[in-house]
Amino acid sequence: MQTPTPRQAAKRQSILQVATDMFLAEGYSGVSVDGIIANIGGSKRTLYAYFGGKEGLFAAIIEQLCAENVSPLTHMTLAQKPLDEALKTIARVFLDVVLSPRTLALHRLIVSEALRAPEAAKSFFEAAPATAYSCLADYFTWAEEAGLVIPGNPQTRAKIFLDALTGDMQLRCLLGLSPCPGKAAREHLISETTAIFINGLSTDRH
């Protein structure tokens, strides 16, 4: 494939940015190629040349949004941190990711299109939840070897801890029942969840 010129790359990114906002605001069925072109100018031919059509454009948008989601999670450093510090570190990063307005909008979009576009749903899951589970599971594996936690399944523990953070708070935000919680509410949830987990896992308490 021929390397795009800077102008072509800029045009492609411009299409992505405009179309992303449209898909997140209006859903897949609410967006048309004609509507995208009306917003960005140019021709259908250009859009089809870059993305092959609406399906290809949607896939490219999901790929880019997932990369944005996963980036903060992959740049954490949990190794060799004390249990309390490690849990609070990943909890803060994870909540920042899943409760951001852009991620919430993406989550709604993915759920509405999951049956029609299963690959997009898989990409979304692997970008945020699965990456966070894996990062924390790796830490729990190290923590058990270091004698910080009692023996157990690290992947299961990671899922239980992170799912305890998102349940009520994330669902309310997704449904539009509550505004995105501020720092104080998040820190309270993180402190409570971490304390319960440490009480159950720490070797110092057994």
Rosetta constraint file for C-alpha pairs under 8 A:
AtomPair CA 4 CA 8 HARMONIC 5.63 0.50
AtomPair CA 4 CA 9 HARMONIC 5.93 0.50
AtomPair CA 5 CA 9 HARMONIC 6.15 0.50
AtomPair CA 6 CA 10 HARMONIC 6.05 0.50
AtomPair CA 7 CA 11 HARMONIC 6.17 0.50
AtomPair CA 8 CA 12 HARMONIC 6.14 0.50
AtomPair CA 9 CA 13 HARMONIC 6.19 0.50
AtomPair CA 10 CA 14 HARMONIC 6.09 0.50
AtomPair CA 11 CA 15 HARMONIC 6.30 0.50
AtomPair CA 12 CA 16 HARMONIC 6.31 0.50
AtomPair CA 12 CA 47 HARMONIC 8.00 0.50
AtomPair CA 12 CA 50 HARMONIC 6.75 0.50
AtomPair CA 13 CA 17 HARMONIC 6.14 0.50
AtomPair CA 14 CA 18 HARMONIC 6.30 0.50
AtomPair CA 14 CA 40 HARMONIC 7.70 0.50
AtomPair CA 15 CA 19 HARMONIC 5.95 0.50
AtomPair CA 15 CA 36 HARMONIC 7.85 0.50
AtomPair CA 15 CA 40 HARMONIC 6.78 0.50
AtomPair CA 15 CA 47 HARMONIC 7.61 0.50
AtomPair CA 16 CA 20 HARMONIC 5.80 0.50
AtomPair CA 16 CA 57 HARMONIC 7.47 0.50
AtomPair CA 16 CA 60 HARMONIC 7.77 0.50
AtomPair CA 16 CA 61 HARMONIC 6.39 0.50
AtomPair CA 17 CA 21 HARMONIC 6.52 0.50
AtomPair CA 18 CA 22 HARMONIC 6.45 0.50
AtomPair CA 18 CA 36 HARMONIC 7.29 0.50
AtomPair CA 18 CA 39 HARMONIC 7.39 0.50
AtomPair CA 18 CA 40 HARMONIC 7.02 0.50
AtomPair CA 19 CA 23 HARMONIC 6.07 0.50
AtomPair CA 19 CA 36 HARMONIC 6.18 0.50
AtomPair CA 19 CA 61 HARMONIC 7.90 0.50
AtomPair CA 20 CA 24 HARMONIC 6.11 0.50
AtomPair CA 20 CA 61 HARMONIC 6.12 0.50
AtomPair CA 21 CA 25 HARMONIC 6.07 0.50
AtomPair CA 22 CA 26 HARMONIC 5.75 0.50
AtomPair CA 22 CA 27 HARMONIC 7.44 0.50
AtomPair CA 22 CA 31 HARMONIC 6.64 0.50
AtomPair CA 22 CA 36 HARMONIC 7.88 0.50
AtomPair CA 23 CA 27 HARMONIC 4.77 0.50
AtomPair CA 23 CA 28 HARMONIC 5.60 0.50
AtomPair CA 23 CA 30 HARMONIC 7.51 0.50
AtomPair CA 23 CA 31 HARMONIC 6.31 0.50
AtomPair CA 23 CA 109 HARMONIC 7.73 0.50
AtomPair CA 24 CA 102 HARMONIC 7.90 0.50
AtomPair CA 24 CA 105 HARMONIC 5.61 0.50
AtomPair CA 24 CA 106 HARMONIC 6.14 0.50
AtomPair CA 24 CA 109 HARMONIC 6.50 0.50
AtomPair CA 25 CA 105 HARMONIC 7.46 0.50
AtomPair CA 26 CA 30 HARMONIC 5.07 0.50
AtomPair CA 26 CA 31 HARMONIC 6.49 0.50
AtomPair CA 27 CA 31 HARMONIC 6.72 0.50
AtomPair CA 27 CA 109 HARMONIC 5.96 0.50
AtomPair CA 28 CA 58 HARMONIC 7.98 0.50
AtomPair CA 28 CA 109 HARMONIC 7.42 0.50
AtomPair CA 28 CA 113 HARMONIC 7.46 0.50
AtomPair CA 31 CA 35 HARMONIC 6.50 0.50
AtomPair CA 31 CA 36 HARMONIC 7.34 0.50
AtomPair CA 32 CA 36 HARMONIC 6.36 0.50
AtomPair CA 32 CA 54 HARMONIC 7.44 0.50
AtomPair CA 33 CA 37 HARMONIC 6.21 0.50
AtomPair CA 33 CA 44 HARMONIC 7.24 0.50
AtomPair CA 33 CA 53 HARMONIC 7.62 0.50
AtomPair CA 33 CA 54 HARMONIC 6.36 0.50
AtomPair CA 34 CA 38 HARMONIC 6.10 0.50
AtomPair CA 34 CA 44 HARMONIC 7.53 0.50
AtomPair CA 35 CA 39 HARMONIC 6.42 0.50
AtomPair CA 36 CA 40 HARMONIC 6.30 0.50
AtomPair CA 37 CA 41 HARMONIC 5.15 0.50
AtomPair CA 37 CA 42 HARMONIC 6.37 0.50
AtomPair CA 37 CA 43 HARMONIC 6.43 0.50
AtomPair CA 37 CA 44 HARMONIC 6.67 0.50
AtomPair CA 42 CA 46 HARMONIC 7.15 0.50
AtomPair CA 43 CA 47 HARMONIC 6.96 0.50
AtomPair CA 44 CA 48 HARMONIC 6.10 0.50
AtomPair CA 45 CA 49 HARMONIC 5.99 0.50
AtomPair CA 46 CA 50 HARMONIC 6.36 0.50
AtomPair CA 47 CA 51 HARMONIC 6.00 0.50
AtomPair CA 47 CA 52 HARMONIC 7.15 0.50
AtomPair CA 47 CA 53 HARMONIC 6.82 0.50
AtomPair CA 48 CA 52 HARMONIC 4.25 0.50
AtomPair CA 48 CA 53 HARMONIC 4.91 0.50
AtomPair CA 51 CA 56 HARMONIC 4.94 0.50
AtomPair CA 51 CA 57 HARMONIC 5.15 0.50
AtomPair CA 51 CA 60 HARMONIC 7.69 0.50
AtomPair CA 52 CA 56 HARMONIC 5.55 0.50
AtomPair CA 52 CA 57 HARMONIC 7.32 0.50
AtomPair CA 53 CA 57 HARMONIC 6.21 0.50
AtomPair CA 54 CA 58 HARMONIC 6.08 0.50
AtomPair CA 55 CA 59 HARMONIC 6.26 0.50
AtomPair CA 56 CA 60 HARMONIC 6.22 0.50
AtomPair CA 57 CA 61 HARMONIC 6.21 0.50
AtomPair CA 58 CA 62 HARMONIC 6.27 0.50
AtomPair CA 59 CA 63 HARMONIC 6.18 0.50
AtomPair CA 59 CA 120 HARMONIC 6.69 0.50
AtomPair CA 60 CA 64 HARMONIC 6.24 0.50
AtomPair CA 61 CA 65 HARMONIC 6.11 0.50
AtomPair CA 62 CA 66 HARMONIC 5.94 0.50
AtomPair CA 62 CA 120 HARMONIC 6.39 0.50
AtomPair CA 62 CA 123 HARMONIC 7.59 0.50
AtomPair CA 62 CA 124 HARMONIC 7.41 0.50
AtomPair CA 63 CA 67 HARMONIC 6.24 0.50
AtomPair CA 63 CA 120 HARMONIC 7.95 0.50
AtomPair CA 63 CA 123 HARMONIC 7.24 0.50
AtomPair CA 64 CA 68 HARMONIC 6.39 0.50
AtomPair CA 65 CA 69 HARMONIC 6.30 0.50
AtomPair CA 65 CA 106 HARMONIC 7.93 0.50
AtomPair CA 66 CA 70 HARMONIC 6.16 0.50
AtomPair CA 66 CA 123 HARMONIC 6.92 0.50
AtomPair CA 66 CA 124 HARMONIC 5.84 0.50
AtomPair CA 66 CA 127 HARMONIC 5.33 0.50
AtomPair CA 66 CA 128 HARMONIC 7.48 0.50
AtomPair CA 67 CA 71 HARMONIC 6.16 0.50
AtomPair CA 67 CA 127 HARMONIC 6.90 0.50
AtomPair CA 68 CA 72 HARMONIC 7.86 0.50
AtomPair CA 69 CA 73 HARMONIC 7.69 0.50
AtomPair CA 69 CA 97 HARMONIC 6.26 0.50
AtomPair CA 69 CA 103 HARMONIC 7.45 0.50
AtomPair CA 69 CA 127 HARMONIC 6.35 0.50
AtomPair CA 69 CA 128 HARMONIC 6.06 0.50
AtomPair CA 70 CA 74 HARMONIC 6.30 0.50
AtomPair CA 70 CA 127 HARMONIC 5.05 0.50
AtomPair CA 70 CA 128 HARMONIC 5.55 0.50
AtomPair CA 70 CA 131 HARMONIC 7.03 0.50
AtomPair CA 71 CA 75 HARMONIC 6.38 0.50
AtomPair CA 72 CA 76 HARMONIC 6.74 0.50
AtomPair CA 72 CA 93 HARMONIC 6.87 0.50
AtomPair CA 72 CA 97 HARMONIC 7.70 0.50
AtomPair CA 73 CA 90 HARMONIC 7.78 0.50
AtomPair CA 73 CA 93 HARMONIC 6.75 0.50
AtomPair CA 73 CA 94 HARMONIC 7.14 0.50
AtomPair CA 73 CA 128 HARMONIC 7.68 0.50
AtomPair CA 73 CA 131 HARMONIC 7.05 0.50
AtomPair CA 73 CA 132 HARMONIC 6.35 0.50
AtomPair CA 73 CA 135 HARMONIC 7.79 0.50
AtomPair CA 74 CA 131 HARMONIC 7.70 0.50
AtomPair CA 74 CA 135 HARMONIC 7.84 0.50
AtomPair CA 76 CA 90 HARMONIC 7.46 0.50
AtomPair CA 78 CA 86 HARMONIC 5.41 0.50
AtomPair CA 78 CA 89 HARMONIC 7.61 0.50
AtomPair CA 78 CA 90 HARMONIC 7.77 0.50
AtomPair CA 78 CA 136 HARMONIC 7.99 0.50
AtomPair CA 78 CA 139 HARMONIC 6.41 0.50
AtomPair CA 79 CA 86 HARMONIC 7.96 0.50
AtomPair CA 79 CA 139 HARMONIC 6.07 0.50
AtomPair CA 79 CA 142 HARMONIC 7.38 0.50
AtomPair CA 80 CA 142 HARMONIC 7.73 0.50
AtomPair CA 80 CA 143 HARMONIC 7.69 0.50
AtomPair CA 81 CA 85 HARMONIC 6.20 0.50
AtomPair CA 81 CA 86 HARMONIC 5.52 0.50
AtomPair CA 82 CA 86 HARMONIC 6.09 0.50
AtomPair CA 83 CA 87 HARMONIC 6.16 0.50
AtomPair CA 83 CA 143 HARMONIC 7.59 0.50
AtomPair CA 83 CA 148 HARMONIC 7.18 0.50
AtomPair CA 83 CA 198 HARMONIC 7.38 0.50
AtomPair CA 83 CA 202 HARMONIC 7.93 0.50
AtomPair CA 84 CA 88 HARMONIC 6.25 0.50
AtomPair CA 84 CA 194 HARMONIC 6.78 0.50
AtomPair CA 84 CA 195 HARMONIC 7.99 0.50
AtomPair CA 84 CA 198 HARMONIC 7.14 0.50
AtomPair CA 85 CA 89 HARMONIC 6.00 0.50
AtomPair CA 86 CA 90 HARMONIC 6.37 0.50
AtomPair CA 87 CA 91 HARMONIC 6.00 0.50
AtomPair CA 87 CA 194 HARMONIC 6.43 0.50
AtomPair CA 88 CA 92 HARMONIC 6.11 0.50
AtomPair CA 88 CA 190 HARMONIC 6.45 0.50
AtomPair CA 88 CA 191 HARMONIC 7.52 0.50
AtomPair CA 88 CA 194 HARMONIC 6.89 0.50
AtomPair CA 89 CA 93 HARMONIC 6.46 0.50
AtomPair CA 90 CA 94 HARMONIC 5.84 0.50
AtomPair CA 90 CA 132 HARMONIC 7.81 0.50
AtomPair CA 90 CA 136 HARMONIC 7.48 0.50
AtomPair CA 91 CA 95 HARMONIC 6.06 0.50
AtomPair CA 91 CA 162 HARMONIC 7.08 0.50
AtomPair CA 91 CA 165 HARMONIC 7.49 0.50
AtomPair CA 91 CA 190 HARMONIC 6.49 0.50
AtomPair CA 92 CA 96 HARMONIC 6.10 0.50
AtomPair CA 92 CA 186 HARMONIC 7.89 0.50
AtomPair CA 92 CA 187 HARMONIC 8.00 0.50
AtomPair CA 92 CA 190 HARMONIC 7.55 0.50
AtomPair CA 93 CA 97 HARMONIC 6.29 0.50
AtomPair CA 94 CA 98 HARMONIC 6.20 0.50
AtomPair CA 94 CA 132 HARMONIC 7.09 0.50
AtomPair CA 94 CA 162 HARMONIC 7.91 0.50
AtomPair CA 95 CA 99 HARMONIC 5.62 0.50
AtomPair CA 95 CA 100 HARMONIC 8.00 0.50
AtomPair CA 95 CA 165 HARMONIC 7.63 0.50
AtomPair CA 95 CA 166 HARMONIC 7.42 0.50
AtomPair CA 95 CA 186 HARMONIC 7.81 0.50
AtomPair CA 96 CA 100 HARMONIC 5.96 0.50
AtomPair CA 97 CA 103 HARMONIC 6.78 0.50
AtomPair CA 97 CA 128 HARMONIC 7.76 0.50
AtomPair CA 98 CA 103 HARMONIC 5.75 0.50
AtomPair CA 98 CA 104 HARMONIC 6.63 0.50
AtomPair CA 98 CA 128 HARMONIC 7.63 0.50
AtomPair CA 98 CA 170 HARMONIC 7.53 0.50
AtomPair CA 99 CA 103 HARMONIC 6.56 0.50
AtomPair CA 99 CA 104 HARMONIC 6.14 0.50
AtomPair CA 99 CA 170 HARMONIC 6.53 0.50
AtomPair CA 99 CA 173 HARMONIC 7.57 0.50
AtomPair CA 99 CA 180 HARMONIC 6.76 0.50
AtomPair CA 100 CA 104 HARMONIC 6.20 0.50
AtomPair CA 100 CA 180 HARMONIC 7.86 0.50
AtomPair CA 101 CA 105 HARMONIC 6.17 0.50
AtomPair CA 101 CA 180 HARMONIC 7.93 0.50
AtomPair CA 102 CA 106 HARMONIC 6.18 0.50
AtomPair CA 103 CA 107 HARMONIC 5.96 0.50
AtomPair CA 104 CA 108 HARMONIC 6.29 0.50
AtomPair CA 104 CA 173 HARMONIC 7.50 0.50
AtomPair CA 104 CA 174 HARMONIC 6.03 0.50
AtomPair CA 105 CA 109 HARMONIC 6.27 0.50
AtomPair CA 105 CA 174 HARMONIC 7.86 0.50
AtomPair CA 106 CA 110 HARMONIC 6.05 0.50
AtomPair CA 107 CA 111 HARMONIC 6.19 0.50
AtomPair CA 107 CA 124 HARMONIC 8.00 0.50
AtomPair CA 107 CA 174 HARMONIC 7.83 0.50
AtomPair CA 108 CA 112 HARMONIC 6.26 0.50
AtomPair CA 108 CA 174 HARMONIC 6.90 0.50
AtomPair CA 109 CA 113 HARMONIC 6.27 0.50
AtomPair CA 110 CA 114 HARMONIC 5.52 0.50
AtomPair CA 110 CA 120 HARMONIC 7.02 0.50
AtomPair CA 110 CA 121 HARMONIC 5.76 0.50
AtomPair CA 110 CA 124 HARMONIC 7.53 0.50
AtomPair CA 111 CA 121 HARMONIC 7.38 0.50
AtomPair CA 113 CA 117 HARMONIC 5.75 0.50
AtomPair CA 113 CA 118 HARMONIC 7.82 0.50
AtomPair CA 113 CA 121 HARMONIC 7.82 0.50
AtomPair CA 114 CA 118 HARMONIC 5.07 0.50
AtomPair CA 114 CA 120 HARMONIC 7.07 0.50
AtomPair CA 114 CA 121 HARMONIC 5.30 0.50
AtomPair CA 117 CA 121 HARMONIC 6.67 0.50
AtomPair CA 118 CA 122 HARMONIC 6.16 0.50
AtomPair CA 119 CA 123 HARMONIC 6.13 0.50
AtomPair CA 120 CA 124 HARMONIC 6.22 0.50
AtomPair CA 121 CA 125 HARMONIC 6.27 0.50
AtomPair CA 122 CA 126 HARMONIC 6.15 0.50
AtomPair CA 123 CA 127 HARMONIC 6.04 0.50
AtomPair CA 124 CA 128 HARMONIC 6.63 0.50
AtomPair CA 125 CA 129 HARMONIC 5.56 0.50
AtomPair CA 125 CA 130 HARMONIC 6.00 0.50
AtomPair CA 126 CA 130 HARMONIC 4.69 0.50
AtomPair CA 126 CA 131 HARMONIC 6.01 0.50
AtomPair CA 127 CA 131 HARMONIC 5.88 0.50
AtomPair CA 128 CA 132 HARMONIC 6.07 0.50
AtomPair CA 129 CA 133 HARMONIC 6.08 0.50
AtomPair CA 130 CA 134 HARMONIC 6.09 0.50
AtomPair CA 131 CA 135 HARMONIC 6.17 0.50
AtomPair CA 132 CA 136 HARMONIC 6.22 0.50
AtomPair CA 133 CA 137 HARMONIC 5.93 0.50
AtomPair CA 133 CA 155 HARMONIC 6.67 0.50
AtomPair CA 133 CA 158 HARMONIC 5.27 0.50
AtomPair CA 133 CA 159 HARMONIC 5.85 0.50
AtomPair CA 133 CA 162 HARMONIC 7.45 0.50
AtomPair CA 134 CA 138 HARMONIC 6.11 0.50
AtomPair CA 134 CA 155 HARMONIC 7.03 0.50
AtomPair CA 134 CA 158 HARMONIC 7.61 0.50
AtomPair CA 135 CA 139 HARMONIC 6.49 0.50
AtomPair CA 136 CA 140 HARMONIC 6.21 0.50
AtomPair CA 136 CA 154 HARMONIC 7.83 0.50
AtomPair CA 136 CA 155 HARMONIC 7.80 0.50
AtomPair CA 136 CA 158 HARMONIC 5.47 0.50
AtomPair CA 137 CA 141 HARMONIC 6.17 0.50
AtomPair CA 137 CA 154 HARMONIC 4.69 0.50
AtomPair CA 137 CA 155 HARMONIC 4.85 0.50
AtomPair CA 137 CA 156 HARMONIC 7.96 0.50
AtomPair CA 137 CA 157 HARMONIC 7.24 0.50
AtomPair CA 137 CA 158 HARMONIC 5.35 0.50
AtomPair CA 138 CA 142 HARMONIC 6.40 0.50
AtomPair CA 138 CA 154 HARMONIC 7.29 0.50
AtomPair CA 139 CA 143 HARMONIC 6.01 0.50
AtomPair CA 140 CA 144 HARMONIC 6.03 0.50
AtomPair CA 140 CA 149 HARMONIC 7.68 0.50
AtomPair CA 140 CA 154 HARMONIC 5.31 0.50
AtomPair CA 140 CA 157 HARMONIC 7.92 0.50
AtomPair CA 140 CA 158 HARMONIC 7.74 0.50
AtomPair CA 141 CA 145 HARMONIC 6.40 0.50
AtomPair CA 141 CA 154 HARMONIC 5.89 0.50
AtomPair CA 142 CA 146 HARMONIC 6.10 0.50
AtomPair CA 143 CA 147 HARMONIC 6.16 0.50
AtomPair CA 143 CA 148 HARMONIC 5.10 0.50
AtomPair CA 143 CA 149 HARMONIC 5.96 0.50
AtomPair CA 144 CA 148 HARMONIC 5.71 0.50
AtomPair CA 144 CA 149 HARMONIC 5.01 0.50
AtomPair CA 144 CA 150 HARMONIC 6.32 0.50
AtomPair CA 144 CA 151 HARMONIC 6.10 0.50
AtomPair CA 147 CA 203 HARMONIC 7.00 0.50
AtomPair CA 148 CA 202 HARMONIC 5.95 0.50
AtomPair CA 148 CA 203 HARMONIC 5.69 0.50
AtomPair CA 148 CA 204 HARMONIC 7.75 0.50
AtomPair CA 149 CA 201 HARMONIC 5.14 0.50
AtomPair CA 149 CA 202 HARMONIC 4.59 0.50
AtomPair CA 149 CA 203 HARMONIC 5.07 0.50
AtomPair CA 150 CA 201 HARMONIC 5.64 0.50
AtomPair CA 150 CA 202 HARMONIC 6.41 0.50
AtomPair CA 150 CA 203 HARMONIC 5.63 0.50
AtomPair CA 152 CA 157 HARMONIC 7.83 0.50
AtomPair CA 153 CA 157 HARMONIC 6.29 0.50
AtomPair CA 154 CA 158 HARMONIC 6.11 0.50
AtomPair CA 155 CA 159 HARMONIC 6.34 0.50
AtomPair CA 156 CA 160 HARMONIC 6.24 0.50
AtomPair CA 157 CA 161 HARMONIC 6.13 0.50
AtomPair CA 158 CA 162 HARMONIC 6.21 0.50
AtomPair CA 159 CA 163 HARMONIC 5.76 0.50
AtomPair CA 160 CA 164 HARMONIC 6.02 0.50
AtomPair CA 161 CA 165 HARMONIC 6.81 0.50
AtomPair CA 161 CA 193 HARMONIC 7.40 0.50
AtomPair CA 161 CA 197 HARMONIC 7.35 0.50
AtomPair CA 162 CA 166 HARMONIC 6.70 0.50
AtomPair CA 163 CA 167 HARMONIC 6.04 0.50
AtomPair CA 164 CA 193 HARMONIC 7.13 0.50
AtomPair CA 165 CA 169 HARMONIC 7.54 0.50
AtomPair CA 165 CA 189 HARMONIC 6.93 0.50
AtomPair CA 165 CA 190 HARMONIC 7.07 0.50
AtomPair CA 165 CA 193 HARMONIC 7.15 0.50
AtomPair CA 166 CA 170 HARMONIC 4.99 0.50
AtomPair CA 166 CA 171 HARMONIC 7.48 0.50
AtomPair CA 167 CA 171 HARMONIC 6.11 0.50
AtomPair CA 168 CA 172 HARMONIC 6.17 0.50
AtomPair CA 169 CA 173 HARMONIC 6.51 0.50
AtomPair CA 169 CA 181 HARMONIC 7.77 0.50
AtomPair CA 170 CA 174 HARMONIC 6.12 0.50
AtomPair CA 171 CA 175 HARMONIC 6.14 0.50
AtomPair CA 172 CA 176 HARMONIC 6.07 0.50
AtomPair CA 172 CA 177 HARMONIC 4.97 0.50
AtomPair CA 172 CA 178 HARMONIC 5.46 0.50
AtomPair CA 173 CA 177 HARMONIC 6.06 0.50
AtomPair CA 173 CA 178 HARMONIC 5.38 0.50
AtomPair CA 173 CA 179 HARMONIC 6.14 0.50
AtomPair CA 173 CA 180 HARMONIC 6.06 0.50
AtomPair CA 181 CA 185 HARMONIC 5.91 0.50
AtomPair CA 181 CA 186 HARMONIC 6.58 0.50
AtomPair CA 182 CA 186 HARMONIC 6.35 0.50
AtomPair CA 183 CA 187 HARMONIC 5.99 0.50
AtomPair CA 184 CA 188 HARMONIC 6.17 0.50
AtomPair CA 185 CA 189 HARMONIC 6.36 0.50
AtomPair CA 186 CA 190 HARMONIC 6.09 0.50
AtomPair CA 187 CA 191 HARMONIC 5.97 0.50
AtomPair CA 188 CA 192 HARMONIC 6.20 0.50
AtomPair CA 189 CA 193 HARMONIC 6.04 0.50
AtomPair CA 190 CA 194 HARMONIC 5.90 0.50
AtomPair CA 191 CA 195 HARMONIC 6.02 0.50
AtomPair CA 192 CA 196 HARMONIC 6.32 0.50
AtomPair CA 193 CA 197 HARMONIC 6.24 0.50
AtomPair CA 194 CA 198 HARMONIC 6.03 0.50
AtomPair CA 195 CA 199 HARMONIC 6.07 0.50
AtomPair CA 196 CA 200 HARMONIC 6.39 0.50
AtomPair CA 197 CA 201 HARMONIC 6.08 0.50
AtomPair CA 198 CA 202 HARMONIC 5.18 0.50
AtomPair CA 199 CA 205 HARMONIC 6.58 0.50
AtomPair CA 200 CA 205 HARMONIC 7.80 0.50
AtomPair CA 201 CA 205 HARMONIC 7.83 0.50
AtomPair CA 202 CA 206 HARMONIC 7.18 0.50
